[in-house]
């Protein structure tokens, strides 16, 4: 059996999920450009629509993480793969996927800059961001990478917690979920969570500490996820 | 023990694997599904797994497939533990009643593609033939399939996975009679072409019985019977005749049940009857008739039947 076969879960995710999720970027970009056009018709565009809208994608990341542990994991086990294989390979995939999405979101800022420049609109970004200009491609990509990475991981362990052998773990997992979500907001300045701004003001951890904190948070999230899935049973679906 | 063969084309067909279960216990909270269960399944045979609802069939198969971790005891396939052992789990395929081999939002062809990615032994050409035979629509979403079509999809995935250990847990539920017959034909052809270990759990006992080389009967989490099908059938006999004669004849035998109609009594006995017994029955005017597997199963697992058991029960 080739080594290639050992990464079957990752190959499956890369070949089926990655293209689909990346292609979602296109309608999002078109939709937000159209939204900016509508704003221009009825008023004045003086903020980046992209900057206002794309942080919402963290909720999509949360749902995708839950989808991985509640739907994909049982499927992989049913097809002869182990929880450990799934955990290792899906973690690598999620790290790569969120990296690609982070780059695409950063590209969105650049494209928006071009469109706004042509239209003569003002592309103001939110003050609390770790980045302060749309052409800071790598910094923006990095911020969205860690944001989506943490939120996907949070979704994964919440999904496992609420569907595992003991649903009580899901309730307990809410605490680290909130901590990691706040950490992602504080580290990147991509907030938008209710109450967090008021609680934390505009404090920022700075780039190195913020990113290292997020990566440490990712490691914690993976450890929690593994703790919840390592013996998770595959239940019979009754639908 | 694992036996590998190389066929004329130089490819390695599926090997057969032995299954060993030792003192297995599985509990869900306070509910004990399997208790001190031990059994041995030599490779290359087709086993029928029978049991009433709640007997522990699905629990046993789930542990054998690594879907659940056992609470205690050992489950070995080819001498190795199953749970979280990728060398073993990729050789095991369990198809369940719910036919949940694919995500509901995926189309059938996407489900087959997932199996192709994940199963090293996947036979795409065979899967395509089976899809045609069972009439599973490739472009339809799994959640939109009828119950029978979903069962058929499960059977397609199970057979085309071509794993050395293949288990079906009521996988034929919802299939119409022609499709169930097609399932039997395909399974017999598969096992004939390349021997493997197959376990079929079913409530359609008489219909599926021709498949079984050996029968396992579970009752309330315990193994009641493991026997070659022909041997088991030979051991179940209904003795009918005058009450006093029947009572005399069956004294000392394991009786599973009794029915009375006036002075005529019908007693079900479990055990080997030799020629002398048959001569004795004839002389006493008793009628001896072999039992069907389903009747035997019903008697062996009937909680209301008073069972006289001089030798410690059927095993």
Contacts between the chains, C-beta under 8 A, distances in Angstrom:
chain1	res1	chain2	res2	distance
A	1	B	120	5.9
A	5	B	120	5.2
A	6	B	86	7.9
A	8	B	117	5.5
A	8	B	118	5.2
A	8	B	120	7.7
A	9	B	118	7.1
A	11	B	117	6.1
A	12	B	114	6.4
A	12	B	117	4.1
A	12	B	118	6.5
A	15	B	117	7.4
A	16	B	110	7.6
A	16	B	113	7.6
A	16	B	114	7.8
A	71	B	103	5.4
A	72	B	103	7.8
A	74	B	100	7.6
A	75	B	101	7.8
A	75	B	102	7.0
A	75	B	103	6.2
A	75	B	114	6.6
A	76	B	118	6.2
A	77	B	66	6.9
A	77	B	67	6.4
A	77	B	89	7.7
A	78	B	67	7.6
A	78	B	94	7.4
A	78	B	100	6.9
A	78	B	101	6.0
A	79	B	93	8.0
A	79	B	101	7.5
A	79	B	114	6.7
A	79	B	115	5.8
A	79	B	118	3.8
A	79	B	119	5.7
A	79	B	161	7.7
A	80	B	89	4.9
A	80	B	90	4.0
A	80	B	91	7.4
A	80	B	92	6.4
A	80	B	93	6.6
A	80	B	118	6.4
A	80	B	119	6.1
A	80	B	161	7.6
A	80	B	163	7.1
A	81	B	86	7.0
A	81	B	89	6.9
A	81	B	90	7.2
A	81	B	118	5.8
A	82	B	66	7.2
A	82	B	84	4.8
A	82	B	85	7.2
A	82	B	86	4.7
A	82	B	89	5.7
A	83	B	84	6.2
A	84	B	84	5.9
A	84	B	86	7.5
A	85	B	86	5.7
A	230	B	84	7.8
A	231	B	69	5.0
A	233	B	62	7.3
A	233	B	67	6.3
A	233	B	68	4.4
A	233	B	69	7.6
A	234	B	62	7.2
A	234	B	67	4.0
A	234	B	68	7.2
A	236	B	58	6.9
A	236	B	96	5.7
A	236	B	97	6.9
A	236	B	98	5.2
A	236	B	100	7.2
A	237	B	98	4.7
A	237	B	100	4.4
A	238	B	98	6.6
A	239	B	98	7.8
A	239	B	104	7.3
A	239	B	143	7.7
